[in-house]
Every structure is written in C-alpha cells, then in structure tokens.
Amino acid sequence: MTDSAPIYDDKAHVRGNLDLRDAEWKRPPEPEPEDGHVEIAFVPHTDGATYVAMRNSKQLEPVLVFTMAEWDAFVAGAKDGEFDEPW
C-alpha cells in the first residue's frame, strides 16, 4: 500500500528543459508577506510553445509548469469563483 496516488507528469520533458534564467517573474504590487508571494512567468520553450511557470517568492523551488490551456482554465475558474471559500 502506498501513501500517495501515482504521479502522472506529462510535462517532465518541458520542465527539465525550460530555461528560467531570463524569466520575468510577475508578482502582486503590495508588500511581500512573511510567507512570500506567488510569482508567475511566461516562458518560451524550444518546442515553440509558451509555458507558465509558477513559484513562491520565498522558496524558489519547486517551480510548477502549466500549458497556456491549463493556465487559461485556471484563470477562468478563478474569475468564475470556482476556488472561493464556501463560507
């Protein structure tokens, strides 16, 4: 028996080859809280696609990687209240 579900990583080939050295990380304009901000960067890849990288400004790793379709779905869900707290 395992403690977690199997991991399906469909972007491992991208993440390992995504050059983040020149990434322009964007964050909210307000002062940084003690636990950091979420930062995002739109990063072109050698496969011709642009990916969205996400990290915590206080913990630069790990970096989460999303396709533009995944990012667009997340933003649409956030705007629609899909992630609002139920109370």
HTML snippet that shows the backbone in 3Dmol.js (N, CA, C, O; Angstrom):
<script src="https://3Dmol.org/build/3Dmol-min.js"></script>
<div id="view" style="width:600px;height:400px;position:relative"></div>
<script>
const pdb = `
ATOM      1  N   MET A   1       0.840  -1.182   0.000  1.00  0.00           N
ATOM      2  CA  MET A   1       0.000   0.000   0.000  1.00  0.00           C
ATOM      3  C   MET A   1       0.885   1.246   0.000  1.00  0.00           C
ATOM      4  O   MET A   1       1.873   1.304   0.732  1.00  0.00           O
ATOM      5  N   THR A   2       0.539   2.232  -0.811  1.00  0.00           N
ATOM      6  CA  THR A   2       1.316   3.473  -0.870  1.00  0.00           C
ATOM      7  C   THR A   2       0.567   4.589  -0.166  1.00  0.00           C
ATOM      8  O   THR A   2      -0.652   4.537  -0.002  1.00  0.00           O
ATOM      9  N   ASP A   3       1.322   5.600   0.245  1.00  0.00           N
ATOM     10  CA  ASP A   3       0.731   6.737   0.951  1.00  0.00           C
ATOM     11  C   ASP A   3       0.165   7.789   0.006  1.00  0.00           C
ATOM     12  O   ASP A   3      -0.562   8.682   0.442  1.00  0.00           O
ATOM     13  N   SER A   4       0.488   7.696  -1.276  1.00  0.00           N
ATOM     14  CA  SER A   4       0.008   8.711  -2.210  1.00  0.00           C
ATOM     15  C   SER A   4      -0.374   8.060  -3.533  1.00  0.00           C
ATOM     16  O   SER A   4      -0.007   6.924  -3.835  1.00  0.00           O
ATOM     17  N   ALA A   5      -1.117   8.823  -4.295  1.00  0.00           N
ATOM     18  CA  ALA A   5      -1.526   8.350  -5.618  1.00  0.00           C
ATOM     19  C   ALA A   5      -0.328   8.384  -6.564  1.00  0.00           C
ATOM     20  O   ALA A   5       0.614   9.141  -6.332  1.00  0.00           O
ATOM     21  N   PRO A   6      -0.348   7.586  -7.615  1.00  0.00           N
ATOM     22  CA  PRO A   6       0.739   7.642  -8.590  1.00  0.00           C
ATOM     23  C   PRO A   6       0.828   9.030  -9.217  1.00  0.00           C
ATOM     24  O   PRO A   6      -0.182   9.716  -9.373  1.00  0.00           O
ATOM     25  N   ILE A   7       2.007   9.422  -9.562  1.00  0.00           N
ATOM     26  CA  ILE A   7       2.231  10.735 -10.157  1.00  0.00           C
ATOM     27  C   ILE A   7       2.279  10.591 -11.664  1.00  0.00           C
ATOM     28  O   ILE A   7       3.040   9.785 -12.199  1.00  0.00           O
ATOM     29  N   TYR A   8       1.460  11.378 -12.346  1.00  0.00           N
ATOM     30  CA  TYR A   8       1.487  11.433 -13.801  1.00  0.00           C
ATOM     31  C   TYR A   8       2.057  12.783 -14.186  1.00  0.00           C
ATOM     32  O   TYR A   8       1.413  13.813 -13.986  1.00  0.00           O
ATOM     33  N   ASP A   9       3.242  12.784 -14.728  1.00  0.00           N
ATOM     34  CA  ASP A   9       3.940  14.028 -15.047  1.00  0.00           C
ATOM     35  C   ASP A   9       4.059  14.156 -16.560  1.00  0.00           C
ATOM     36  O   ASP A   9       5.004  13.648 -17.163  1.00  0.00           O
ATOM     37  N   ASP A  10       3.097  14.837 -17.166  1.00  0.00           N
ATOM     38  CA  ASP A  10       3.086  14.952 -18.628  1.00  0.00           C
ATOM     39  C   ASP A  10       3.943  16.100 -19.148  1.00  0.00           C
ATOM     40  O   ASP A  10       4.010  16.318 -20.357  1.00  0.00           O
ATOM     41  N   LYS A  11       4.598  16.837 -18.254  1.00  0.00           N
ATOM     42  CA  LYS A  11       5.448  17.937 -18.702  1.00  0.00           C
ATOM     43  C   LYS A  11       6.894  17.792 -18.218  1.00  0.00           C
ATOM     44  O   LYS A  11       7.636  18.774 -18.194  1.00  0.00           O
ATOM     45  N   ALA A  12       7.297  16.592 -17.836  1.00  0.00           N
ATOM     46  CA  ALA A  12       8.663  16.374 -17.349  1.00  0.00           C
ATOM     47  C   ALA A  12       9.677  16.762 -18.422  1.00  0.00           C
ATOM     48  O   ALA A  12      10.726  17.323 -18.106  1.00  0.00           O
ATOM     49  N   HIS A  13       9.376  16.472 -19.672  1.00  0.00           N
ATOM     50  CA  HIS A  13      10.307  16.810 -20.755  1.00  0.00           C
ATOM     51  C   HIS A  13      10.438  18.323 -20.936  1.00  0.00           C
ATOM     52  O   HIS A  13      11.469  18.806 -21.403  1.00  0.00           O
ATOM     53  N   VAL A  14       9.412  19.058 -20.573  1.00  0.00           N
ATOM     54  CA  VAL A  14       9.440  20.521 -20.677  1.00  0.00           C
ATOM     55  C   VAL A  14      10.163  21.112 -19.480  1.00  0.00           C
ATOM     56  O   VAL A  14      11.064  21.937 -19.633  1.00  0.00           O
ATOM     57  N   ARG A  15       9.768  20.693 -18.305  1.00  0.00           N
ATOM     58  CA  ARG A  15      10.318  21.262 -17.078  1.00  0.00           C
ATOM     59  C   ARG A  15      11.839  21.121 -17.038  1.00  0.00           C
ATOM     60  O   ARG A  15      12.532  22.055 -16.636  1.00  0.00           O
ATOM     61  N   GLY A  16      12.349  20.007 -17.434  1.00  0.00           N
ATOM     62  CA  GLY A  16      13.785  19.792 -17.421  1.00  0.00           C
ATOM     63  C   GLY A  16      14.542  20.644 -18.425  1.00  0.00           C
ATOM     64  O   GLY A  16      15.753  20.824 -18.297  1.00  0.00           O
ATOM     65  N   ASN A  17      13.845  21.168 -19.417  1.00  0.00           N
ATOM     66  CA  ASN A  17      14.494  21.950 -20.464  1.00  0.00           C
ATOM     67  C   ASN A  17      13.979  23.385 -20.547  1.00  0.00           C
ATOM     68  O   ASN A  17      14.279  24.090 -21.511  1.00  0.00           O
ATOM     69  N   LEU A  18      13.225  23.819 -19.571  1.00  0.00           N
ATOM     70  CA  LEU A  18      12.676  25.175 -19.569  1.00  0.00           C
ATOM     71  C   LEU A  18      13.703  26.108 -18.942  1.00  0.00           C
ATOM     72  O   LEU A  18      14.042  25.963 -17.767  1.00  0.00           O
ATOM     73  N   ASP A  19      14.194  27.057 -19.715  1.00  0.00           N
ATOM     74  CA  ASP A  19      15.240  27.969 -19.241  1.00  0.00           C
ATOM     75  C   ASP A  19      14.598  29.130 -18.494  1.00  0.00           C
ATOM     76  O   ASP A  19      13.977  30.002 -19.102  1.00  0.00           O
ATOM     77  N   LEU A  20      14.750  29.137 -17.177  1.00  0.00           N
ATOM     78  CA  LEU A  20      14.136  30.165 -16.332  1.00  0.00           C
ATOM     79  C   LEU A  20      15.105  31.290 -15.978  1.00  0.00           C
ATOM     80  O   LEU A  20      14.734  32.206 -15.244  1.00  0.00           O
ATOM     81  N   ARG A  21      16.334  31.242 -16.482  1.00  0.00           N
ATOM     82  CA  ARG A  21      17.331  32.256 -16.114  1.00  0.00           C
ATOM     83  C   ARG A  21      16.907  33.664 -16.486  1.00  0.00           C
ATOM     84  O   ARG A  21      17.176  34.599 -15.732  1.00  0.00           O
ATOM     85  N   ASP A  22      16.259  33.842 -17.613  1.00  0.00           N
ATOM     86  CA  ASP A  22      15.841  35.175 -18.056  1.00  0.00           C
ATOM     87  C   ASP A  22      14.350  35.422 -17.852  1.00  0.00           C
ATOM     88  O   ASP A  22      13.793  36.375 -18.396  1.00  0.00           O
ATOM     89  N   ALA A  23      13.712  34.565 -17.068  1.00  0.00           N
ATOM     90  CA  ALA A  23      12.269  34.713 -16.838  1.00  0.00           C
ATOM     91  C   ALA A  23      11.983  36.043 -16.137  1.00  0.00           C
ATOM     92  O   ALA A  23      12.709  36.447 -15.229  1.00  0.00           O
ATOM     93  N   GLU A  24      10.925  36.706 -16.568  1.00  0.00           N
ATOM     94  CA  GLU A  24      10.476  37.945 -15.935  1.00  0.00           C
ATOM     95  C   GLU A  24       9.324  37.590 -15.004  1.00  0.00           C
ATOM     96  O   GLU A  24       8.168  37.508 -15.420  1.00  0.00           O
ATOM     97  N   TRP A  25       9.664  37.384 -13.741  1.00  0.00           N
ATOM     98  CA  TRP A  25       8.679  36.960 -12.752  1.00  0.00           C
ATOM     99  C   TRP A  25       7.782  38.122 -12.383  1.00  0.00           C
ATOM    100  O   TRP A  25       8.254  39.224 -12.106  1.00  0.00           O
ATOM    101  N   LYS A  26       6.492  37.869 -12.381  1.00  0.00           N
ATOM    102  CA  LYS A  26       5.486  38.883 -12.027  1.00  0.00           C
ATOM    103  C   LYS A  26       4.884  38.513 -10.682  1.00  0.00           C
ATOM    104  O   LYS A  26       4.658  37.342 -10.379  1.00  0.00           O
ATOM    105  N   ARG A  27       4.628  39.554  -9.878  1.00  0.00           N
ATOM    106  CA  ARG A  27       4.026  39.345  -8.561  1.00  0.00           C
ATOM    107  C   ARG A  27       3.121  40.512  -8.232  1.00  0.00           C
ATOM    108  O   ARG A  27       3.194  41.554  -8.883  1.00  0.00           O
ATOM    109  N   PRO A  28       2.265  40.354  -7.226  1.00  0.00           N
ATOM    110  CA  PRO A  28       1.384  41.459  -6.833  1.00  0.00           C
ATOM    111  C   PRO A  28       2.206  42.665  -6.364  1.00  0.00           C
ATOM    112  O   PRO A  28       3.319  42.500  -5.863  1.00  0.00           O
ATOM    113  N   PRO A  29       1.660  43.877  -6.526  1.00  0.00           N
ATOM    114  CA  PRO A  29       2.413  45.084  -6.174  1.00  0.00           C
ATOM    115  C   PRO A  29       2.496  45.366  -4.675  1.00  0.00           C
ATOM    116  O   PRO A  29       3.352  46.144  -4.254  1.00  0.00           O
ATOM    117  N   GLU A  30       1.643  44.766  -3.865  1.00  0.00           N
ATOM    118  CA  GLU A  30       1.652  45.082  -2.437  1.00  0.00           C
ATOM    119  C   GLU A  30       2.906  44.506  -1.764  1.00  0.00           C
ATOM    120  O   GLU A  30       3.582  43.648  -2.331  1.00  0.00           O
ATOM    121  N   PRO A  31       3.210  44.986  -0.548  1.00  0.00           N
ATOM    122  CA  PRO A  31       4.393  44.491   0.171  1.00  0.00           C
ATOM    123  C   PRO A  31       4.350  42.977   0.339  1.00  0.00           C
ATOM    124  O   PRO A  31       3.282  42.384   0.486  1.00  0.00           O
ATOM    125  N   GLU A  32       5.503  42.380   0.313  1.00  0.00           N
ATOM    126  CA  GLU A  32       5.583  40.924   0.385  1.00  0.00           C
ATOM    127  C   GLU A  32       5.273  40.423   1.792  1.00  0.00           C
ATOM    128  O   GLU A  32       5.879  40.884   2.760  1.00  0.00           O
ATOM    129  N   PRO A  33       4.328  39.476   1.914  1.00  0.00           N
ATOM    130  CA  PRO A  33       4.042  38.899   3.225  1.00  0.00           C
ATOM    131  C   PRO A  33       5.187  37.992   3.677  1.00  0.00           C
ATOM    132  O   PRO A  33       6.062  37.632   2.889  1.00  0.00           O
ATOM    133  N   GLU A  34       5.161  37.637   4.938  1.00  0.00           N
ATOM    134  CA  GLU A  34       6.234  36.827   5.514  1.00  0.00           C
ATOM    135  C   GLU A  34       6.440  35.503   4.777  1.00  0.00           C
ATOM    136  O   GLU A  34       7.571  35.039   4.631  1.00  0.00           O
ATOM    137  N   ASP A  35       5.346  34.898   4.315  1.00  0.00           N
ATOM    138  CA  ASP A  35       5.461  33.603   3.634  1.00  0.00           C
ATOM    139  C   ASP A  35       5.609  33.726   2.119  1.00  0.00           C
ATOM    140  O   ASP A  35       5.615  32.715   1.416  1.00  0.00           O
ATOM    141  N   GLY A  36       5.727  34.952   1.608  1.00  0.00           N
ATOM    142  CA  GLY A  36       6.013  35.163   0.188  1.00  0.00           C
ATOM    143  C   GLY A  36       4.791  35.349  -0.683  1.00  0.00           C
ATOM    144  O   GLY A  36       3.657  35.125  -0.260  1.00  0.00           O
ATOM    145  N   HIS A  37       5.049  35.763  -1.904  1.00  0.00           N
ATOM    146  CA  HIS A  37       4.035  35.933  -2.941  1.00  0.00           C
ATOM    147  C   HIS A  37       4.103  34.764  -3.912  1.00  0.00           C
ATOM    148  O   HIS A  37       5.116  34.070  -4.004  1.00  0.00           O
ATOM    149  N   VAL A  38       3.024  34.562  -4.622  1.00  0.00           N
ATOM    150  CA  VAL A  38       3.064  33.675  -5.775  1.00  0.00           C
ATOM    151  C   VAL A  38       3.587  34.509  -6.939  1.00  0.00           C
ATOM    152  O   VAL A  38       3.101  35.612  -7.190  1.00  0.00           O
ATOM    153  N   GLU A  39       4.576  33.978  -7.646  1.00  0.00           N
ATOM    154  CA  GLU A  39       5.122  34.645  -8.828  1.00  0.00           C
ATOM    155  C   GLU A  39       4.853  33.778 -10.047  1.00  0.00           C
ATOM    156  O   GLU A  39       4.881  32.549  -9.967  1.00  0.00           O
ATOM    157  N   ILE A  40       4.593  34.431 -11.179  1.00  0.00           N
ATOM    158  CA  ILE A  40       4.416  33.701 -12.433  1.00  0.00           C
ATOM    159  C   ILE A  40       5.308  34.319 -13.499  1.00  0.00           C
ATOM    160  O   ILE A  40       5.659  35.497 -13.435  1.00  0.00           O
ATOM    161  N   ALA A  41       5.666  33.502 -14.476  1.00  0.00           N
ATOM    162  CA  ALA A  41       6.448  33.971 -15.619  1.00  0.00           C
ATOM    163  C   ALA A  41       5.969  33.216 -16.852  1.00  0.00           C
ATOM    164  O   ALA A  41       5.693  32.018 -16.791  1.00  0.00           O
ATOM    165  N   PHE A  42       5.875  33.917 -17.953  1.00  0.00           N
ATOM    166  CA  PHE A  42       5.526  33.313 -19.238  1.00  0.00           C
ATOM    167  C   PHE A  42       6.845  33.028 -19.944  1.00  0.00           C
ATOM    168  O   PHE A  42       7.588  33.950 -20.280  1.00  0.00           O
ATOM    169  N   VAL A  43       7.134  31.745 -20.167  1.00  0.00           N
ATOM    170  CA  VAL A  43       8.457  31.328 -20.619  1.00  0.00           C
ATOM    171  C   VAL A  43       8.351  30.561 -21.938  1.00  0.00           C
ATOM    172  O   VAL A  43       7.672  29.537 -22.007  1.00  0.00           O
ATOM    173  N   PRO A  44       9.019  31.054 -22.987  1.00  0.00           N
ATOM    174  CA  PRO A  44       9.032  30.307 -24.255  1.00  0.00           C
ATOM    175  C   PRO A  44       9.920  29.067 -24.136  1.00  0.00           C
ATOM    176  O   PRO A  44      10.918  29.063 -23.415  1.00  0.00           O
ATOM    177  N   HIS A  45       9.538  28.036 -24.848  1.00  0.00           N
ATOM    178  CA  HIS A  45      10.281  26.777 -24.839  1.00  0.00           C
ATOM    179  C   HIS A  45      10.776  26.486 -26.245  1.00  0.00           C
ATOM    180  O   HIS A  45      10.249  27.031 -27.215  1.00  0.00           O
ATOM    181  N   THR A  46      11.774  25.641 -26.362  1.00  0.00           N
ATOM    182  CA  THR A  46      12.307  25.299 -27.674  1.00  0.00           C
ATOM    183  C   THR A  46      11.309  24.537 -28.543  1.00  0.00           C
ATOM    184  O   THR A  46      11.518  24.415 -29.750  1.00  0.00           O
ATOM    185  N   ASP A  47      10.231  24.023 -27.953  1.00  0.00           N
ATOM    186  CA  ASP A  47       9.210  23.330 -28.754  1.00  0.00           C
ATOM    187  C   ASP A  47       8.257  24.317 -29.435  1.00  0.00           C
ATOM    188  O   ASP A  47       7.332  23.905 -30.135  1.00  0.00           O
ATOM    189  N   GLY A  48       8.487  25.632 -29.226  1.00  0.00           N
ATOM    190  CA  GLY A  48       7.674  26.660 -29.862  1.00  0.00           C
ATOM    191  C   GLY A  48       6.504  27.135 -29.022  1.00  0.00           C
ATOM    192  O   GLY A  48       5.861  28.127 -29.365  1.00  0.00           O
ATOM    193  N   ALA A  49       6.220  26.451 -27.935  1.00  0.00           N
ATOM    194  CA  ALA A  49       5.110  26.834 -27.066  1.00  0.00           C
ATOM    195  C   ALA A  49       5.614  27.727 -25.935  1.00  0.00           C
ATOM    196  O   ALA A  49       6.794  27.712 -25.583  1.00  0.00           O
ATOM    197  N   THR A  50       4.688  28.504 -25.377  1.00  0.00           N
ATOM    198  CA  THR A  50       4.989  29.285 -24.181  1.00  0.00           C
ATOM    199  C   THR A  50       4.307  28.605 -23.011  1.00  0.00           C
ATOM    200  O   THR A  50       3.141  28.219 -23.094  1.00  0.00           O
ATOM    201  N   TYR A  51       5.042  28.461 -21.924  1.00  0.00           N
ATOM    202  CA  TYR A  51       4.521  27.828 -20.720  1.00  0.00           C
ATOM    203  C   TYR A  51       4.463  28.860 -19.602  1.00  0.00           C
ATOM    204  O   TYR A  51       5.170  29.867 -19.633  1.00  0.00           O
ATOM    205  N   VAL A  52       3.617  28.598 -18.618  1.00  0.00           N
ATOM    206  CA  VAL A  52       3.520  29.457 -17.451  1.00  0.00           C
ATOM    207  C   VAL A  52       4.227  28.745 -16.305  1.00  0.00           C
ATOM    208  O   VAL A  52       3.874  27.623 -15.941  1.00  0.00           O
ATOM    209  N   ALA A  53       5.230  29.415 -15.744  1.00  0.00           N
ATOM    210  CA  ALA A  53       5.947  28.887 -14.588  1.00  0.00           C
ATOM    211  C   ALA A  53       5.429  29.617 -13.350  1.00  0.00           C
ATOM    212  O   ALA A  53       5.181  30.822 -13.396  1.00  0.00           O
ATOM    213  N   MET A  54       5.265  28.889 -12.248  1.00  0.00           N
ATOM    214  CA  MET A  54       4.747  29.480 -11.011  1.00  0.00           C
ATOM    215  C   MET A  54       5.628  29.031  -9.852  1.00  0.00           C
ATOM    216  O   MET A  54       6.025  27.868  -9.769  1.00  0.00           O
ATOM    217  N   ARG A  55       5.928  29.973  -8.957  1.00  0.00           N
ATOM    218  CA  ARG A  55       6.731  29.643  -7.783  1.00  0.00           C
ATOM    219  C   ARG A  55       6.374  30.566  -6.627  1.00  0.00           C
ATOM    220  O   ARG A  55       5.641  31.540  -6.795  1.00  0.00           O
ATOM    221  N   ASN A  56       6.899  30.248  -5.464  1.00  0.00           N
ATOM    222  CA  ASN A  56       6.770  31.095  -4.284  1.00  0.00           C
ATOM    223  C   ASN A  56       8.006  31.980  -4.228  1.00  0.00           C
ATOM    224  O   ASN A  56       9.124  31.494  -4.396  1.00  0.00           O
ATOM    225  N   SER A  57       7.817  33.278  -3.994  1.00  0.00           N
ATOM    226  CA  SER A  57       8.949  34.209  -3.991  1.00  0.00           C
ATOM    227  C   SER A  57       9.942  33.942  -2.861  1.00  0.00           C
ATOM    228  O   SER A  57      11.093  34.370  -2.949  1.00  0.00           O
ATOM    229  N   LYS A  58       9.529  33.251  -1.812  1.00  0.00           N
ATOM    230  CA  LYS A  58      10.427  32.929  -0.698  1.00  0.00           C
ATOM    231  C   LYS A  58      11.094  31.567  -0.869  1.00  0.00           C
ATOM    232  O   LYS A  58      12.157  31.316  -0.301  1.00  0.00           O
ATOM    233  N   GLN A  59      10.466  30.686  -1.655  1.00  0.00           N
ATOM    234  CA  GLN A  59      11.015  29.358  -1.919  1.00  0.00           C
ATOM    235  C   GLN A  59      11.044  29.194  -3.424  1.00  0.00           C
ATOM    236  O   GLN A  59      10.029  28.844  -4.026  1.00  0.00           O
ATOM    237  N   LEU A  60      12.184  29.439  -4.042  1.00  0.00           N
ATOM    238  CA  LEU A  60      12.268  29.499  -5.498  1.00  0.00           C
ATOM    239  C   LEU A  60      12.102  28.142  -6.175  1.00  0.00           C
ATOM    240  O   LEU A  60      11.943  28.077  -7.394  1.00  0.00           O
ATOM    241  N   GLU A  61      12.136  27.092  -5.423  1.00  0.00           N
ATOM    242  CA  GLU A  61      11.850  25.760  -5.944  1.00  0.00           C
ATOM    243  C   GLU A  61      10.879  25.089  -4.998  1.00  0.00           C
ATOM    244  O   GLU A  61      10.944  25.341  -3.794  1.00  0.00           O
ATOM    245  N   PRO A  62       9.997  24.261  -5.474  1.00  0.00           N
ATOM    246  CA  PRO A  62       9.842  23.839  -6.852  1.00  0.00           C
ATOM    247  C   PRO A  62       9.133  24.890  -7.701  1.00  0.00           C
ATOM    248  O   PRO A  62       8.493  25.803  -7.180  1.00  0.00           O
ATOM    249  N   VAL A  63       9.259  24.742  -9.000  1.00  0.00           N
ATOM    250  CA  VAL A  63       8.544  25.582  -9.959  1.00  0.00           C
ATOM    251  C   VAL A  63       7.482  24.707 -10.610  1.00  0.00           C
ATOM    252  O   VAL A  63       7.788  23.640 -11.143  1.00  0.00           O
ATOM    253  N   LEU A  64       6.232  25.162 -10.564  1.00  0.00           N
ATOM    254  CA  LEU A  64       5.145  24.462 -11.239  1.00  0.00           C
ATOM    255  C   LEU A  64       5.080  24.951 -12.675  1.00  0.00           C
ATOM    256  O   LEU A  64       5.314  26.131 -12.932  1.00  0.00           O
ATOM    257  N   VAL A  65       4.771  24.081 -13.602  1.00  0.00           N
ATOM    258  CA  VAL A  65       4.723  24.434 -15.019  1.00  0.00           C
ATOM    259  C   VAL A  65       3.349  24.091 -15.573  1.00  0.00           C
ATOM    260  O   VAL A  65       2.840  22.989 -15.373  1.00  0.00           O
ATOM    261  N   PHE A  66       2.754  25.062 -16.278  1.00  0.00           N
ATOM    262  CA  PHE A  66       1.426  24.891 -16.871  1.00  0.00           C
ATOM    263  C   PHE A  66       1.465  25.229 -18.351  1.00  0.00           C
ATOM    264  O   PHE A  66       2.213  26.109 -18.776  1.00  0.00           O
ATOM    265  N   THR A  67       0.656  24.524 -19.133  1.00  0.00           N
ATOM    266  CA  THR A  67       0.469  24.920 -20.526  1.00  0.00           C
ATOM    267  C   THR A  67      -0.422  26.162 -20.531  1.00  0.00           C
ATOM    268  O   THR A  67      -1.051  26.478 -19.521  1.00  0.00           O
ATOM    269  N   MET A  68      -0.476  26.856 -21.649  1.00  0.00           N
ATOM    270  CA  MET A  68      -1.350  28.025 -21.738  1.00  0.00           C
ATOM    271  C   MET A  68      -2.817  27.616 -21.571  1.00  0.00           C
ATOM    272  O   MET A  68      -3.595  28.357 -20.971  1.00  0.00           O
ATOM    273  N   ALA A  69      -3.205  26.452 -22.091  1.00  0.00           N
ATOM    274  CA  ALA A  69      -4.592  25.986 -21.933  1.00  0.00           C
ATOM    275  C   ALA A  69      -4.909  25.727 -20.462  1.00  0.00           C
ATOM    276  O   ALA A  69      -5.996  26.063 -19.992  1.00  0.00           O
ATOM    277  N   GLU A  70      -3.968  25.135 -19.739  1.00  0.00           N
ATOM    278  CA  GLU A  70      -4.180  24.901 -18.310  1.00  0.00           C
ATOM    279  C   GLU A  70      -4.278  26.227 -17.560  1.00  0.00           C
ATOM    280  O   GLU A  70      -5.134  26.393 -16.691  1.00  0.00           O
ATOM    281  N   TRP A  71      -3.401  27.166 -17.899  1.00  0.00           N
ATOM    282  CA  TRP A  71      -3.416  28.476 -17.239  1.00  0.00           C
ATOM    283  C   TRP A  71      -4.725  29.209 -17.521  1.00  0.00           C
ATOM    284  O   TRP A  71      -5.335  29.766 -16.609  1.00  0.00           O
ATOM    285  N   ASP A  72      -5.153  29.208 -18.776  1.00  0.00           N
ATOM    286  CA  ASP A  72      -6.407  29.869 -19.135  1.00  0.00           C
ATOM    287  C   ASP A  72      -7.592  29.262 -18.377  1.00  0.00           C
ATOM    288  O   ASP A  72      -8.479  29.989 -17.930  1.00  0.00           O
ATOM    289  N   ALA A  73      -7.610  27.930 -18.229  1.00  0.00           N
ATOM    290  CA  ALA A  73      -8.682  27.272 -17.490  1.00  0.00           C
ATOM    291  C   ALA A  73      -8.641  27.674 -16.017  1.00  0.00           C
ATOM    292  O   ALA A  73      -9.689  27.898 -15.412  1.00  0.00           O
ATOM    293  N   PHE A  74      -7.447  27.769 -15.433  1.00  0.00           N
ATOM    294  CA  PHE A  74      -7.313  28.191 -14.041  1.00  0.00           C
ATOM    295  C   PHE A  74      -7.814  29.618 -13.843  1.00  0.00           C
ATOM    296  O   PHE A  74      -8.577  29.887 -12.916  1.00  0.00           O
ATOM    297  N   VAL A  75      -7.386  30.530 -14.714  1.00  0.00           N
ATOM    298  CA  VAL A  75      -7.802  31.932 -14.598  1.00  0.00           C
ATOM    299  C   VAL A  75      -9.318  32.056 -14.762  1.00  0.00           C
ATOM    300  O   VAL A  75      -9.963  32.791 -14.015  1.00  0.00           O
ATOM    301  N   ALA A  76      -9.884  31.344 -15.732  1.00  0.00           N
ATOM    302  CA  ALA A  76     -11.337  31.389 -15.930  1.00  0.00           C
ATOM    303  C   ALA A  76     -12.069  30.865 -14.686  1.00  0.00           C
ATOM    304  O   ALA A  76     -13.080  31.433 -14.275  1.00  0.00           O
ATOM    305  N   GLY A  77     -11.558  29.789 -14.095  1.00  0.00           N
ATOM    306  CA  GLY A  77     -12.171  29.251 -12.889  1.00  0.00           C
ATOM    307  C   GLY A  77     -12.085  30.219 -11.720  1.00  0.00           C
ATOM    308  O   GLY A  77     -13.033  30.352 -10.946  1.00  0.00           O
ATOM    309  N   ALA A  78     -10.948  30.894 -11.594  1.00  0.00           N
ATOM    310  CA  ALA A  78     -10.791  31.878 -10.512  1.00  0.00           C
ATOM    311  C   ALA A  78     -11.760  33.040 -10.698  1.00  0.00           C
ATOM    312  O   ALA A  78     -12.382  33.493  -9.737  1.00  0.00           O
ATOM    313  N   LYS A  79     -11.886  33.520 -11.920  1.00  0.00           N
ATOM    314  CA  LYS A  79     -12.815  34.623 -12.195  1.00  0.00           C
ATOM    315  C   LYS A  79     -14.260  34.213 -11.951  1.00  0.00           C
ATOM    316  O   LYS A  79     -15.089  35.039 -11.569  1.00  0.00           O
ATOM    317  N   ASP A  80     -14.559  32.934 -12.174  1.00  0.00           N
ATOM    318  CA  ASP A  80     -15.919  32.428 -12.017  1.00  0.00           C
ATOM    319  C   ASP A  80     -16.237  32.043 -10.569  1.00  0.00           C
ATOM    320  O   ASP A  80     -17.357  31.626 -10.274  1.00  0.00           O
ATOM    321  N   GLY A  81     -15.263  32.179  -9.668  1.00  0.00           N
ATOM    322  CA  GLY A  81     -15.488  31.857  -8.270  1.00  0.00           C
ATOM    323  C   GLY A  81     -15.315  30.391  -7.921  1.00  0.00           C
ATOM    324  O   GLY A  81     -15.683  29.963  -6.827  1.00  0.00           O
ATOM    325  N   GLU A  82     -14.760  29.622  -8.839  1.00  0.00           N
ATOM    326  CA  GLU A  82     -14.621  28.183  -8.642  1.00  0.00           C
ATOM    327  C   GLU A  82     -13.778  27.839  -7.408  1.00  0.00           C
ATOM    328  O   GLU A  82     -13.963  26.776  -6.816  1.00  0.00           O
ATOM    329  N   PHE A  83     -12.872  28.711  -7.022  1.00  0.00           N
ATOM    330  CA  PHE A  83     -11.966  28.421  -5.915  1.00  0.00           C
ATOM    331  C   PHE A  83     -12.298  29.237  -4.659  1.00  0.00           C
ATOM    332  O   PHE A  83     -11.518  29.245  -3.706  1.00  0.00           O
ATOM    333  N   ASP A  84     -13.436  29.915  -4.651  1.00  0.00           N
ATOM    334  CA  ASP A  84     -13.834  30.695  -3.486  1.00  0.00           C
ATOM    335  C   ASP A  84     -14.099  29.782  -2.295  1.00  0.00           C
ATOM    336  O   ASP A  84     -14.579  28.659  -2.454  1.00  0.00           O
ATOM    337  N   GLU A  85     -13.785  30.270  -1.120  1.00  0.00           N
ATOM    338  CA  GLU A  85     -14.067  29.502   0.090  1.00  0.00           C
ATOM    339  C   GLU A  85     -15.574  29.399   0.270  1.00  0.00           C
ATOM    340  O   GLU A  85     -16.294  30.348  -0.040  1.00  0.00           O
ATOM    341  N   PRO A  86     -16.064  28.275   0.762  1.00  0.00           N
ATOM    342  CA  PRO A  86     -17.513  28.060   0.829  1.00  0.00           C
ATOM    343  C   PRO A  86     -18.214  28.810   1.948  1.00  0.00           C
ATOM    344  O   PRO A  86     -19.444  28.801   1.990  1.00  0.00           O
ATOM    345  N   TRP A  87     -17.504  29.452   2.847  1.00  0.00           N
ATOM    346  CA  TRP A  87     -18.179  30.134   3.956  1.00  0.00           C
ATOM    347  C   TRP A  87     -18.261  31.593   3.779  1.00  0.00           C
ATOM    348  O   TRP A  87     -18.803  32.290   4.638  1.00  0.00           O
TER     349      TRP A  87
END
`;
const viewer = $3Dmol.createViewer("view");
viewer.addModel(pdb, "pdb");
viewer.setStyle({}, {cartoon: {color: "spectrum"}});
viewer.zoomTo();
viewer.render();
</script>
